[in-house]
């Protein structure tokens, strides 16, 4: 459900000619075994 909403938002922004610079995910569940978690967590 959330993934579909994100895709729709991206499509609408692209149609409007906007550039997406990044994404902030507040309160997102993080899989502690992912490489991104360890990369940022160990700095």
VOTITOR-254393 format. One record per atom (N, C-alpha, C): residue in one letter; x, y, z. Coordinates in steps of 0.1 Angstrom, whole numbers, plus 5000, padded with zeros to 4 digits. Each point is the difference from the previous one (the first is absolute). Layout:
N
<gupa><r>A</r><xx>X</xx><yy>Y</yy><zz>Z</zz></gupa>
...
END
This chain:
43
<gupa><r>X</r><xx>5008</xx><yy>4988</yy><zz>5000</zz></gupa>
<gupa><r>X</r><xx>4992</xx><yy>5012</yy><zz>5000</zz></gupa>
<gupa><r>X</r><xx>5009</xx><yy>5013</yy><zz>5000</zz></gupa>
<gupa><r>X</r><xx>5009</xx><yy>5000</yy><zz>5009</zz></gupa>
<gupa><r>X</r><xx>5009</xx><yy>5012</yy><zz>5001</zz></gupa>
<gupa><r>X</r><xx>5008</xx><yy>5001</yy><zz>4987</zz></gupa>
<gupa><r>X</r><xx>5005</xx><yy>4989</yy><zz>4995</zz></gupa>
<gupa><r>X</r><xx>5009</xx><yy>5000</yy><zz>4988</zz></gupa>
<gupa><r>X</r><xx>4992</xx><yy>5005</yy><zz>4988</zz></gupa>
<gupa><r>X</r><xx>4987</xx><yy>4997</yy><zz>4999</zz></gupa>
<gupa><r>X</r><xx>4992</xx><yy>5005</yy><zz>4989</zz></gupa>
<gupa><r>X</r><xx>4998</xx><yy>5015</yy><zz>5002</zz></gupa>
<gupa><r>X</r><xx>4998</xx><yy>5005</yy><zz>5012</zz></gupa>
<gupa><r>X</r><xx>4999</xx><yy>5014</yy><zz>5002</zz></gupa>
<gupa><r>X</r><xx>5013</xx><yy>5008</yy><zz>4997</zz></gupa>
<gupa><r>X</r><xx>5011</xx><yy>4994</yy><zz>5003</zz></gupa>
<gupa><r>X</r><xx>5013</xx><yy>5006</yy><zz>4997</zz></gupa>
<gupa><r>X</r><xx>5002</xx><yy>5001</yy><zz>4985</zz></gupa>
<gupa><r>X</r><xx>4997</xx><yy>4989</yy><zz>4993</zz></gupa>
<gupa><r>X</r><xx>5001</xx><yy>5000</yy><zz>4985</zz></gupa>
<gupa><r>X</r><xx>4991</xx><yy>5010</yy><zz>4994</zz></gupa>
<gupa><r>X</r><xx>4988</xx><yy>5002</yy><zz>5005</zz></gupa>
<gupa><r>X</r><xx>4990</xx><yy>5010</yy><zz>4994</zz></gupa>
<gupa><r>X</r><xx>5006</xx><yy>5014</yy><zz>5003</zz></gupa>
<gupa><r>X</r><xx>5005</xx><yy>5002</yy><zz>5012</zz></gupa>
<gupa><r>X</r><xx>5005</xx><yy>5013</yy><zz>5003</zz></gupa>
<gupa><r>X</r><xx>5012</xx><yy>5004</yy><zz>4991</zz></gupa>
<gupa><r>X</r><xx>5009</xx><yy>4990</yy><zz>4997</zz></gupa>
<gupa><r>X</r><xx>5011</xx><yy>5002</yy><zz>4992</zz></gupa>
<gupa><r>X</r><xx>4996</xx><yy>5003</yy><zz>4985</zz></gupa>
<gupa><r>X</r><xx>4990</xx><yy>4992</yy><zz>4996</zz></gupa>
<gupa><r>X</r><xx>4995</xx><yy>5003</yy><zz>4986</zz></gupa>
<gupa><r>X</r><xx>4994</xx><yy>5014</yy><zz>4999</zz></gupa>
<gupa><r>X</r><xx>4992</xx><yy>5004</yy><zz>5010</zz></gupa>
<gupa><r>X</r><xx>4994</xx><yy>5013</yy><zz>4999</zz></gupa>
<gupa><r>X</r><xx>5011</xx><yy>5011</yy><zz>5001</zz></gupa>
<gupa><r>X</r><xx>5010</xx><yy>4998</yy><zz>5008</zz></gupa>
<gupa><r>X</r><xx>5011</xx><yy>5010</yy><zz>5000</zz></gupa>
<gupa><r>X</r><xx>5008</xx><yy>5001</yy><zz>4987</zz></gupa>
<gupa><r>X</r><xx>5002</xx><yy>4988</yy><zz>4994</zz></gupa>
<gupa><r>X</r><xx>5007</xx><yy>5000</yy><zz>4987</zz></gupa>
<gupa><r>X</r><xx>4991</xx><yy>5007</yy><zz>4989</zz></gupa>
<gupa><r>X</r><xx>4987</xx><yy>4998</yy><zz>5000</zz></gupa>
<gupa><r>X</r><xx>4991</xx><yy>5007</yy><zz>4991</zz></gupa>
<gupa><r>X</r><xx>5000</xx><yy>5015</yy><zz>5002</zz></gupa>
<gupa><r>X</r><xx>5002</xx><yy>5004</yy><zz>5012</zz></gupa>
<gupa><r>X</r><xx>5001</xx><yy>5015</yy><zz>5003</zz></gupa>
<gupa><r>X</r><xx>5013</xx><yy>5006</yy><zz>4997</zz></gupa>
<gupa><r>X</r><xx>5010</xx><yy>4991</yy><zz>4996</zz></gupa>
<gupa><r>X</r><xx>5013</xx><yy>5005</yy><zz>4997</zz></gupa>
<gupa><r>X</r><xx>5009</xx><yy>5002</yy><zz>5012</zz></gupa>
<gupa><r>X</r><xx>4996</xx><yy>4994</yy><zz>5011</zz></gupa>
<gupa><r>X</r><xx>5008</xx><yy>5001</yy><zz>5013</zz></gupa>
<gupa><r>X</r><xx>5012</xx><yy>4990</yy><zz>5000</zz></gupa>
<gupa><r>X</r><xx>5010</xx><yy>5004</yy><zz>5007</zz></gupa>
<gupa><r>X</r><xx>5012</xx><yy>4991</yy><zz>5002</zz></gupa>
<gupa><r>X</r><xx>4999</xx><yy>4995</yy><zz>5015</zz></gupa>
<gupa><r>X</r><xx>5002</xx><yy>4987</yy><zz>5002</zz></gupa>
<gupa><r>X</r><xx>5000</xx><yy>4994</yy><zz>5013</zz></gupa>
<gupa><r>X</r><xx>5015</xx><yy>5000</yy><zz>5005</zz></gupa>
<gupa><r>X</r><xx>5003</xx><yy>5007</yy><zz>5010</zz></gupa>
<gupa><r>X</r><xx>5014</xx><yy>5000</yy><zz>5005</zz></gupa>
<gupa><r>X</r><xx>5003</xx><yy>4989</yy><zz>5010</zz></gupa>
<gupa><r>X</r><xx>4989</xx><yy>4996</yy><zz>5007</zz></gupa>
<gupa><r>X</r><xx>5002</xx><yy>4989</yy><zz>5010</zz></gupa>
<gupa><r>X</r><xx>4987</xx><yy>4997</yy><zz>5007</zz></gupa>
<gupa><r>X</r><xx>5001</xx><yy>4991</yy><zz>5010</zz></gupa>
<gupa><r>X</r><xx>4988</xx><yy>4995</yy><zz>5007</zz></gupa>
<gupa><r>X</r><xx>5003</xx><yy>4999</yy><zz>5015</zz></gupa>
<gupa><r>X</r><xx>4991</xx><yy>5004</yy><zz>5008</zz></gupa>
<gupa><r>X</r><xx>5001</xx><yy>4999</yy><zz>5014</zz></gupa>
<gupa><r>X</r><xx>4989</xx><yy>4990</yy><zz>5005</zz></gupa>
<gupa><r>X</r><xx>5003</xx><yy>4990</yy><zz>5007</zz></gupa>
<gupa><r>X</r><xx>4990</xx><yy>4990</yy><zz>5004</zz></gupa>
<gupa><r>X</r><xx>5000</xx><yy>5000</yy><zz>5016</zz></gupa>
<gupa><r>X</r><xx>4990</xx><yy>5008</yy><zz>5005</zz></gupa>
<gupa><r>X</r><xx>4999</xx><yy>5001</yy><zz>5014</zz></gupa>
<gupa><r>X</r><xx>4993</xx><yy>4987</yy><zz>5006</zz></gupa>
<gupa><r>X</r><xx>5005</xx><yy>4995</yy><zz>5011</zz></gupa>
<gupa><r>X</r><xx>4994</xx><yy>4988</yy><zz>5006</zz></gupa>
<gupa><r>X</r><xx>4999</xx><yy>4988</yy><zz>4992</zz></gupa>
<gupa><r>X</r><xx>5010</xx><yy>4999</yy><zz>4990</zz></gupa>
<gupa><r>X</r><xx>5000</xx><yy>4988</yy><zz>4991</zz></gupa>
<gupa><r>X</r><xx>5007</xx><yy>4989</yy><zz>5008</zz></gupa>
<gupa><r>X</r><xx>4994</xx><yy>4988</yy><zz>4998</zz></gupa>
<gupa><r>X</r><xx>5006</xx><yy>4988</yy><zz>5007</zz></gupa>
<gupa><r>X</r><xx>5013</xx><yy>4997</yy><zz>4992</zz></gupa>
<gupa><r>X</r><xx>5011</xx><yy>4998</yy><zz>5007</zz></gupa>
<gupa><r>X</r><xx>5013</xx><yy>4997</yy><zz>4993</zz></gupa>
<gupa><r>X</r><xx>5004</xx><yy>4985</yy><zz>5003</zz></gupa>
<gupa><r>X</r><xx>5003</xx><yy>4993</yy><zz>4990</zz></gupa>
<gupa><r>X</r><xx>5005</xx><yy>4986</yy><zz>5001</zz></gupa>
<gupa><r>X</r><xx>5015</xx><yy>5002</yy><zz>5005</zz></gupa>
<gupa><r>X</r><xx>5003</xx><yy>4995</yy><zz>5012</zz></gupa>
<gupa><r>X</r><xx>5013</xx><yy>5002</yy><zz>5006</zz></gupa>
<gupa><r>X</r><xx>5011</xx><yy>4992</yy><zz>4993</zz></gupa>
<gupa><r>X</r><xx>4996</xx><yy>4991</yy><zz>4991</zz></gupa>
<gupa><r>X</r><xx>5010</xx><yy>4992</yy><zz>4992</zz></gupa>
<gupa><r>X</r><xx>5003</xx><yy>5007</yy><zz>4987</zz></gupa>
<gupa><r>X</r><xx>4994</xx><yy>5011</yy><zz>4997</zz></gupa>
<gupa><r>X</r><xx>5003</xx><yy>5006</yy><zz>4987</zz></gupa>
<gupa><r>X</r><xx>5013</xx><yy>5008</yy><zz>5000</zz></gupa>
<gupa><r>X</r><xx>5007</xx><yy>5001</yy><zz>4989</zz></gupa>
<gupa><r>X</r><xx>5013</xx><yy>5006</yy><zz>4999</zz></gupa>
<gupa><r>X</r><xx>4999</xx><yy>5015</yy><zz>5003</zz></gupa>
<gupa><r>X</r><xx>4988</xx><yy>5007</yy><zz>4996</zz></gupa>
<gupa><r>X</r><xx>4999</xx><yy>5014</yy><zz>5002</zz></gupa>
<gupa><r>X</r><xx>4999</xx><yy>5003</yy><zz>5015</zz></gupa>
<gupa><r>X</r><xx>4993</xx><yy>4991</yy><zz>5008</zz></gupa>
<gupa><r>X</r><xx>4999</xx><yy>5002</yy><zz>5014</zz></gupa>
<gupa><r>X</r><xx>5014</xx><yy>5000</yy><zz>5006</zz></gupa>
<gupa><r>X</r><xx>5008</xx><yy>4990</yy><zz>4997</zz></gupa>
<gupa><r>X</r><xx>5013</xx><yy>4999</yy><zz>5005</zz></gupa>
<gupa><r>X</r><xx>5009</xx><yy>5011</yy><zz>4996</zz></gupa>
<gupa><r>X</r><xx>4999</xx><yy>5004</yy><zz>4987</zz></gupa>
<gupa><r>X</r><xx>5009</xx><yy>5010</yy><zz>4995</zz></gupa>
<gupa><r>X</r><xx>4998</xx><yy>5013</yy><zz>5008</zz></gupa>
<gupa><r>X</r><xx>4987</xx><yy>5004</yy><zz>5001</zz></gupa>
<gupa><r>X</r><xx>4998</xx><yy>5013</yy><zz>5007</zz></gupa>
<gupa><r>X</r><xx>5001</xx><yy>4998</yy><zz>5015</zz></gupa>
<gupa><r>X</r><xx>4997</xx><yy>4988</yy><zz>5005</zz></gupa>
<gupa><r>X</r><xx>5000</xx><yy>4998</yy><zz>5015</zz></gupa>
<gupa><r>X</r><xx>5014</xx><yy>4999</yy><zz>5005</zz></gupa>
<gupa><r>X</r><xx>5010</xx><yy>4997</yy><zz>4992</zz></gupa>
<gupa><r>X</r><xx>5014</xx><yy>4998</yy><zz>5005</zz></gupa>
<gupa><r>X</r><xx>5008</xx><yy>5013</yy><zz>4999</zz></gupa>
<gupa><r>X</r><xx>4995</xx><yy>5010</yy><zz>4994</zz></gupa>
<gupa><r>X</r><xx>5008</xx><yy>5012</yy><zz>4998</zz></gupa>
<gupa><r>X</r><xx>5002</xx><yy>5008</yy><zz>5013</zz></gupa>
END
